[in-house]
Amino acid sequence: MREITLRIEPGTFLGVAGRSGSGKTTLLRHLNGLLRPTSGKITFDGLPVDAYGARALRRRVGLVFQRPEDQLFEETVYKDIAFGLSGSGLGPEETADRVREALHAVGLGEEFLERSPFRLSGGEKRRVAIAGVLVMNPSVLVLDEPVAGLDPLGRRDILDHIGGLWRDRGVTVVMATHDMEEIARYAGKVVVLKGGSIAVEGTPRDVFRDVDALESAGFEPPRITRLMMRLKEALPEIDDGIGTIEEAAEEIKRVYRGKGCGWKGHDKGRAHGGIFSRQFDPSPDGPEDKDTVGIRLYDACISC
């Protein structure tokens, strides 16, 4: 890492993006004291991290590694989650309450408690590993590509639960990923690394608009953002900093309402050019392939 200056405010959901070898894992491991800087300093809650004991710091800044299922080692899910409370001084009843609370927070029921973690699906193992960190009630949750290797529905489900922890508990989340669509959906601030340094940082909208900086770090804006940038060539008033399909659908509706399209008043619920108005909405049947949705949105705009 070189010349890194980064401030993470409490309650932030920070996305850390970078190609392989850019320094994501190294940066994250500095945050809870697994690695120490050879120069400069890292502070937490106003104190240098060296002022905390290793155990005390790691209970407040919880780190979930890449392939978190490799962190599992106990014979039951209950014992694996409860391990983080070893030496905490909690009694059996309070320990059990904390374990159940952590399990529920990642969307698993109590029927999992006596199962072997090694007989769970890949997504369930990830959840149990995250619960093993949450049981310590950290104020900061650091996740190193927590959904790598999972199928799209599994990725979305786990990330939705992480987003829920951020919203409902006020946990600060720092998540490394190489997926700009995930950053667009969940993060409020983005840091893009290149060669161990920060290439660009800011809100997702600001970062996605800085196409040159993104490309220099080996990235492109999300596909829906690139679609909106193309639409802006024909519709200058459109917001091209949008990063999710849902936001894009609403923005296209807003612009065309302003132009007097008023498709809701058309017979048989059709928009101009015979395009069904549902083409402007996310699918009611659940997540769709992003390219398919993008094509629907673009075709609907062109037809109008």
C-alpha positions in Angstrom: 0.0 0.0 0.0 1.3 3.5 -0.8 0.0 7.0 0.2 -3.4 5.8 1.4 -5.4 8.5 3.2 -8.9 7.2 4.0 -11.5 8.3 6.6 -14.5 5.9 7.2 -17.3 7.7 9.0 -19.5 5.7 11.5 -22.5 4.2 9.7 -20.9 4.3 6.3 -21.3 1.4 3.7 -18.0 1.6 1.9 -17.3 -0.4 -1.2 -13.7 -1.1 -1.9 -13.1 -2.1 -5.5 -10.0 -3.2 -7.3 -8.6 -5.8 -9.6 -6.7 -8.8 -8.3 -3.4 -7.6 -6.7 -4.7 -4.0 -6.3 -4.4 -4.1 -2.5 -8.0 -4.8 -1.4 -7.2 -7.6 1.0 -4.1 -5.9 2.3 -6.1 -2.7 3.1 -8.9 -4.7 4.9 -6.5 -6.7 7.0 -5.0 -3.4 8.3 -8.4 -2.3 9.6 -8.6 -4.9 12.4 -4.9 -5.2 13.2 -4.0 -8.4 11.3 -1.4 -6.3 9.5 0.4 -3.3 10.8 1.6 -0.4 8.6 5.4 0.1 8.2 4.8 3.8 8.1 1.9 6.1 8.8 -0.9 5.3 11.3 -4.3 3.8 11.6 -6.8 5.0 14.2 -10.1 3.6 15.4 -12.5 5.7 17.5 -9.8 8.3 17.9 -7.1 6.0 19.2 -4.2 4.3 17.3 -5.0 0.7 16.8 -1.9 -0.2 18.7 -3.7 1.1 21.8 -6.1 -1.8 21.6 -5.3 -5.4 22.4 -5.6 -7.7 19.4 -8.7 -9.4 20.9 -10.4 -6.2 21.9 -9.9 -4.6 18.4 -11.1 -7.7 16.5 -14.3 -7.8 18.6 -15.0 -4.2 17.5 -13.8 -4.5 13.9 -15.0 -7.9 12.7 -13.3 -9.3 9.6 -14.9 -11.9 7.3 -12.2 -13.4 5.0 -12.4 -14.4 1.4 -14.1 -17.8 1.3 -15.4 -17.4 4.8 -16.5 -21.0 4.9 -12.8 -21.8 5.5 -13.2 -20.2 8.9 -15.6 -22.9 10.0 -14.1 -25.7 12.1 -16.4 -26.7 15.0 -18.7 -29.8 15.0 -22.0 -27.8 15.1 -23.2 -24.4 13.8 -23.9 -23.4 17.4 -20.4 -24.1 18.6 -18.9 -22.4 15.6 -20.8 -19.1 16.1 -20.3 -19.2 19.9 -16.5 -19.6 19.5 -16.1 -15.8 19.1 -17.5 -15.3 22.6 -14.8 -17.5 24.2 -13.3 -15.6 27.1 -15.9 -12.9 27.0 -17.2 -13.7 30.5 -20.8 -14.3 29.2 -22.9 -17.0 30.9 -24.4 -19.9 28.9 -27.9 -18.2 28.6 -26.6 -14.9 27.3 -24.2 -16.8 24.9 -27.1 -18.8 23.6 -29.2 -15.6 23.1 -26.3 -13.9 21.2 -25.8 -17.0 19.0 -29.5 -17.1 18.1 -29.6 -13.4 17.4 -26.6 -13.6 15.1 -28.1 -16.6 13.2 -31.4 -14.8 12.7 -29.5 -11.7 11.5 -28.1 -13.7 8.5 -31.4 -15.2 7.7 -31.0 -18.7 9.1 -33.4 -20.4 11.6 -32.7 -22.1 14.8 -33.0 -25.5 13.2 -29.4 -25.0 11.9 -27.9 -24.7 15.4 -27.1 -28.4 15.8 -26.2 -29.1 12.2 -22.7 -29.7 11.1 -21.4 -26.6 9.3 -19.6 -28.9 6.8 -23.0 -30.3 5.6 -24.4 -26.9 4.6 -24.6 -25.4 1.2 -22.0 -22.8 0.1 -24.4 -19.9 0.8 -25.4 -21.3 4.2 -21.7 -21.7 5.1 -21.1 -18.1 4.2 -23.9 -17.0 6.5 -22.7 -19.0 9.4 -19.2 -17.6 9.0 -20.7 -14.0 9.0 -22.8 -14.9 12.0 -19.6 -16.0 13.8 -18.4 -12.4 13.5 -21.7 -10.7 14.2 -22.1 -12.6 17.5 -19.4 -10.3 18.9 -21.5 -7.2 18.1 -18.8 -5.4 16.2 -19.3 -1.8 15.3 -17.5 -2.3 12.0 -18.1 -5.3 9.7 -15.3 -5.8 7.2 -16.0 -8.2 4.4 -13.4 -9.4 1.8 -15.4 -10.4 -1.3 -18.0 -12.3 0.8 -20.1 -13.6 -2.1 -17.3 -14.7 -4.5 -18.1 -17.9 -6.2 -21.8 -18.0 -5.3 -24.6 -18.1 -7.9 -26.4 -14.8 -8.7 -29.4 -15.5 -6.4 -27.1 -16.6 -3.6 -25.0 -13.4 -4.0 -28.0 -11.1 -4.0 -29.6 -12.9 -0.9 -26.5 -12.6 1.3 -25.8 -9.0 0.2 -29.4 -8.0 1.0 -28.9 -9.4 4.5 -25.6 -7.4 4.8 -27.5 -4.3 3.6 -30.1 -5.0 6.2 -27.5 -5.2 9.0 -26.2 -1.8 7.9 -29.7 -0.2 7.8 -31.2 -1.9 10.9 -28.2 -2.0 13.3 -26.2 1.0 12.1 -23.2 -1.2 11.6 -20.4 0.4 9.6 -19.7 -1.9 6.6 -16.5 -2.1 4.5 -16.9 -4.5 1.7 -14.3 -5.4 -1.0 -15.6 -6.5 -4.4 -14.7 -6.3 -8.0 -18.4 -6.0 -9.1 -19.5 -2.5 -9.8 -23.2 -3.5 -9.9 -22.9 -4.6 -6.3 -21.3 -1.3 -5.3 -24.1 0.6 -7.1 -26.8 -1.3 -5.2 -25.4 -1.2 -1.7 -22.5 1.2 -1.1 -22.8 4.9 -0.2 -19.1 5.6 -0.7 -16.6 3.9 -3.1 -12.9 3.6 -3.1 -11.2 2.2 -6.2 -7.7 0.8 -5.7 -4.9 0.5 -8.3 -1.4 -0.7 -7.6 -1.8 -0.3 -3.8 -3.1 3.3 -4.1 -6.5 5.0 -4.3 -7.3 5.7 -8.0 -10.6 7.4 -7.3 -13.1 7.7 -4.4 -16.4 9.4 -3.8 -20.1 8.6 -4.0 -21.1 5.9 -6.5 -22.5 8.5 -8.8 -19.3 10.6 -8.8 -17.1 7.6 -9.3 -19.2 6.1 -12.1 -19.1 9.4 -14.0 -15.2 9.5 -13.8 -14.9 7.0 -16.6 -11.2 7.7 -17.3 -10.2 7.0 -13.7 -12.3 3.8 -13.6 -10.8 2.6 -16.9 -7.3 3.3 -15.7 -8.0 1.0 -12.7 -9.4 -1.7 -15.0 -13.1 -1.1 -14.5 -16.1 0.3 -16.3 -19.2 1.8 -14.9 -22.1 -0.6 -14.3 -23.9 -1.6 -17.5 -27.1 0.3 -16.6 -24.9 3.4 -16.0 -23.4 3.0 -19.5 -26.9 2.7 -20.9 -28.0 5.9 -19.2 -24.9 7.6 -20.6 -25.9 6.6 -24.1 -29.5 7.8 -23.5 -28.1 11.2 -22.3 -26.8 11.8 -25.8 -30.4 11.9 -27.0 -32.0 13.2 -23.7 -29.6 15.8 -22.1 -31.9 16.1 -19.1 -31.5 12.5 -18.1 -29.5 11.6 -15.0 -26.6 9.5 -16.2 -25.1 8.8 -12.7 -27.6 6.1 -12.0 -26.3 2.6 -11.1 -29.3 0.3 -10.6 -32.1 -0.9 -12.9 -34.8 0.3 -10.5 -33.4 3.8 -10.5 -33.0 3.8 -14.2 -36.7 2.8 -14.7 -37.9 5.6 -12.5 -35.6 8.1 -14.2 -36.8 7.2 -17.7 -40.4 7.5 -16.5 -39.7 10.9 -15.0 -38.1 12.2 -18.2 -40.8 11.0 -20.5 -43.6 12.2 -18.2 -41.9 15.6 -18.4 -42.0 15.3 -22.2 -45.7 14.6 -22.1 -45.6 10.9 -23.1 -48.2 10.1 -20.4 -48.3 6.4 -21.3 -50.4 5.6 -18.2 -53.4 7.2 -20.0 -53.0 5.1 -23.1 -55.5 2.4 -24.0 -54.6 -1.1 -23.0 -51.7 0.3 -20.8 -49.4 0.7 -23.8 -46.6 3.2 -24.2 -45.7 4.8 -27.5 -44.7 2.5 -30.3 -46.7 -0.4 -29.0 -44.2 -1.0 -26.1 -45.9 -2.3 -22.9 -45.5 0.1 -20.0 -44.3 -2.8 -17.8 -41.1 -2.6 -19.9 -40.2 0.5 -17.8 -40.5 -1.5 -14.5 -38.3 -4.1 -12.8 -39.7 -7.6 -13.4 -42.4 -8.6 -11.0 -41.1 -12.2 -11.1 -37.8 -11.4 -9.4 -34.2 -10.7 -10.5 -33.6 -10.7 -14.3 -30.5 -10.9 -16.4 -29.1 -7.3 -16.4 -28.6 -7.3 -20.2 -32.2 -8.4 -20.8 -33.5 -5.6 -18.6 -31.2 -3.1 -20.1 -32.3 -4.0 -23.6 -36.0 -3.7 -22.5 -35.4 -0.2 -21.1 -33.4 0.9 -24.1 -35.9 -0.4 -26.7 -38.7 1.2 -24.8 -36.9 4.6 -24.9 -36.1 4.3 -28.5 -39.7 3.4 -29.4 -40.9 6.5 -27.5 
